[in-house]
């Protein structure tokens, strides 16, 4: 009997030990294995996300490559402007010249880091050669990035292959007169101009910083038989850069008389084919063109959750100084804003510290922002008018404001709508009870026991007319 009890106790202890050993094996092997697999899954998903982000950034990356050349002795220095057009930081790891004579040449050994929208001019040690028109060097420039992208310059460039044309159109020239037009790279700037063909038809190799072209203006008769001034066009094949143009007239004594000079204050920047048209006979001051513009002419606004408080809205307009004719710096001393409505009046004030005083040079576009408070107790139509008085534009005496082409007033119509919450009936259901009066089959009475109405709350927009 005692032996049986001892054997039973041993069997019970063995079962407990087996269970404990199984649990230990589970925690010692299965749990670490499961944790390891989870860690591998996390690492895999992180790598997938990093790869997706990398590919997305690679697709969005864009670097603009613009090669420049500048004469230096008998050679031509190569410079490269890199512009990061993407919203991401880009690292240019390699910059190469693909030359027609030297093959592929590395231009930079160090990486170039470009912030978003950053533009940087890189001066290289590479010199282009042009011993003759037939053997003149031409090249493209390629930039490779750390993300694996490669960007090629949009044009090839060389001393005999300049990518752009600068066109100068001179109107109202005096007939039977010789004019001399001089195109020159602005002092301290980059650029190069193709040499003109000689009178014998020979083509001079390479390009230079200054080119002079003379032309005799012959008489041209109109349909009425009256001699009128000619309009002549002068072409210059140029590299990207900044230029000035001077026009001189040869008088009866053979002396050059200055007619006009372009680019002294603001250079003629050539980054594409460029046309400049000017009046060569200045009988009156040059016209300056200013334009007011607005992104929208009509705006619909909804009232806020607190209609007792005025609605705050920023309105931005733009003042643009037309760069068609090189002109001086002008001062706009006052820009006026008025706001009108039939039922209520709003107020506006400057949102910056300029106070309406701006200085502009040709090509400038400046934003003009007003902060307005619009009462919103009822639907209202507002008309916002921004204007520049001609007397508020300060211009040097030899210039004038071209009123016929300028736009000095802009209007924006604002419809302030009111949003109301309304209850709309979407359905009606009724329950009925039927009762029989008298003997079966005689009179039946049906009456409504209950009516249930389904409603919903909607938002209704109430806008003013117009």
Secondary structure, 3 states (H helix, E strand, C coil): CHHHHHHHHHHHHHHHHHHHHHHHHHHHHHHHHHHHHHHHHHHHHHHHHHHHHHHHHHHHCCEEEEEEEEEECCEEEEEEEEEECCCCCEEEEEEEEEECCCEEEEEECCCEEECCCCEEEEEEEEEECCCCCCCCCEEEEEEEECCCCEEECCCCEECCECCEEEEEEEEEECCCEEEEEEEEECCCCCECEECCCCCCCCCCCCEECEEEEEEEECCEECCCCCEECEEEEEEEEECCEEEEEEEEEECCCCCEEEEEEECCCCCEEECCCEEEEEECCCCCCEEECEEEEECCCEEEEECCCCCCCCEEEEEEEEEEECCCCCCCCEEECCCEEEEEECCCCCEEEECCCCCCCEEECCCCEEEEEEEEEECCCCCEEEEEEEECCHHHEECCCCEEECCCCCECEEEEEEEEEEEEEEEEEEEEEEEEEEEEECCCCCEEEEEEEEEEEEEEEEEEEECCCC
